[in-house]
Amino acid sequence: MVKIRENGKVEIPLEYAYEVGLVRGSYFLLEIDTDLKELHLERVALPGKKLVEVELVVEDRPGVLAKISGLFGRQGANILFSEAEELEGIGLAGIVVVIDVSGMSGTLEELRGELESLDVVREVTLRPLD
């Protein structure tokens, strides 16, 4: 059991914080369900990573995710999190991917250009995470 200290700040006991990687500079995915009044915290990356959130609208057909993940791999980007959802009734899907670009060979603009050149990609948004 933890107590909220002030304005939404939660103090996690140090032994548990270190155990799950809850340290300065680490990245966590926070999922909030306001209807159920629940939240879920999941570690995505430890400190020292350079993360970018990639949002894509793509054709909803087999092999699309393989094309995209292959492109990331060829560029030296490491996928840390991904989620896909069908955009109902229009033959498209939305994909959100968090990648570590610290080992990438090219620039983000080059990555954007390569993603946009794929025949299955309709929209691309890249957002560096601080």
C-alpha positions as CSV (number, residue, x, y, z in Angstrom):
1,M,0.0,0.0,0.0
2,V,1.3,3.5,-0.9
3,K,0.0,6.9,0.0
4,I,-0.3,9.8,-2.4
5,R,2.1,12.5,-1.1
6,E,0.8,15.6,-2.9
7,N,-1.0,16.4,-6.2
8,G,-0.7,12.9,-7.6
9,K,2.9,12.1,-6.6
10,V,3.3,8.5,-5.5
11,E,6.2,7.5,-3.4
12,I,7.3,3.9,-4.1
13,P,9.5,2.2,-1.5
14,L,13.1,2.2,-2.8
15,E,13.5,-1.6,-2.7
16,Y,10.6,-2.0,-5.0
17,A,11.5,1.0,-7.2
18,Y,15.0,-0.4,-7.9
19,E,13.6,-3.9,-8.4
20,V,11.4,-2.7,-11.4
21,G,13.9,-0.2,-12.8
22,L,12.0,2.9,-11.5
23,V,15.1,5.1,-11.6
24,R,15.8,8.6,-12.9
25,G,15.9,8.6,-16.7
26,S,14.0,5.4,-17.2
27,Y,10.9,5.3,-19.4
28,F,7.6,3.8,-18.4
29,L,4.3,3.3,-20.3
30,L,1.4,4.6,-18.2
31,E,-2.0,3.1,-19.1
32,I,-5.0,4.8,-17.4
33,D,-8.6,3.5,-17.3
34,T,-10.7,6.3,-16.0
35,D,-13.9,4.2,-16.0
36,L,-12.3,1.6,-13.8
37,K,-10.2,4.1,-11.8
38,E,-7.1,2.0,-12.5
39,L,-3.6,2.5,-13.9
40,H,-0.9,0.2,-15.1
41,L,2.8,1.2,-15.2
42,E,5.2,-0.9,-17.4
43,R,8.9,-0.2,-17.9
44,V,9.8,0.3,-21.6
45,A,13.5,1.4,-21.3
46,L,16.2,2.0,-18.8
47,P,18.2,5.3,-18.8
48,G,20.6,6.0,-21.7
49,K,18.2,5.4,-24.6
50,K,17.1,7.9,-27.2
51,L,13.4,7.1,-27.8
52,V,11.0,8.1,-30.6
53,E,7.3,7.4,-30.7
54,V,6.2,6.5,-34.2
55,E,2.5,6.7,-35.2
56,L,1.4,5.1,-38.5
57,V,-1.8,4.7,-40.4
58,V,-1.3,1.7,-42.7
59,E,-3.3,-0.7,-44.9
60,D,-4.8,-3.4,-42.8
61,R,-3.4,-6.5,-44.5
62,P,-1.0,-9.4,-43.8
63,G,2.8,-8.6,-43.9
64,V,2.5,-4.9,-43.2
65,L,4.0,-5.1,-39.7
66,A,6.9,-7.3,-41.1
67,K,7.7,-4.6,-43.7
68,I,7.8,-1.9,-41.0
69,S,9.7,-3.8,-38.4
70,G,12.2,-4.9,-41.1
71,L,12.8,-1.3,-42.1
72,F,13.4,-0.4,-38.4
73,G,15.9,-3.2,-38.2
74,R,17.8,-2.3,-41.3
75,Q,18.1,1.3,-39.9
76,G,19.4,0.1,-36.6
77,A,16.4,1.2,-34.6
78,N,15.3,-1.2,-31.8
79,I,11.5,-1.7,-31.2
80,L,10.8,-1.5,-27.5
81,F,7.0,-1.3,-27.6
82,S,4.3,-1.7,-30.3
83,E,0.6,-1.7,-30.5
84,A,-1.8,-2.0,-33.5
85,E,-5.5,-1.5,-33.8
86,E,-7.8,-1.9,-36.8
87,L,-9.6,1.3,-37.9
88,E,-13.0,-0.3,-38.2
89,G,-14.6,-0.7,-41.6
90,I,-12.1,1.3,-43.7
91,G,-9.3,-1.2,-44.4
92,L,-6.7,0.7,-42.4
93,A,-4.9,0.1,-39.1
94,G,-3.2,2.4,-36.6
95,I,0.2,1.4,-35.3
96,V,2.1,3.0,-32.4
97,V,5.7,2.0,-31.9
98,V,8.3,3.2,-29.5
99,I,11.8,2.7,-30.9
100,D,15.3,3.3,-29.5
101,V,17.2,5.2,-32.2
102,S,20.5,5.6,-30.3
103,G,22.1,2.9,-32.6
104,M,20.4,4.1,-35.8
105,S,22.6,4.7,-38.9
106,G,20.5,7.5,-40.5
107,T,18.5,10.5,-39.4
108,L,14.9,10.7,-38.3
109,E,14.0,12.5,-41.5
110,E,15.5,9.7,-43.5
111,L,13.5,7.2,-41.5
112,R,10.4,9.2,-42.1
113,G,11.1,9.2,-45.8
114,E,11.6,5.5,-45.9
115,L,8.4,4.8,-44.0
116,E,6.4,7.1,-46.3
117,S,7.9,5.4,-49.3
118,L,6.4,2.0,-48.3
119,D,3.3,1.3,-50.4
120,V,1.3,0.2,-47.4
121,V,1.9,3.4,-45.3
122,R,-0.7,6.3,-45.5
123,E,0.5,8.6,-42.6
124,V,3.6,8.9,-40.5
125,T,4.2,10.9,-37.3
126,L,7.5,10.8,-35.5
127,R,7.8,12.3,-32.0
128,P,11.1,12.2,-30.0
129,L,10.5,11.5,-26.3
130,D,12.4,13.4,-23.7
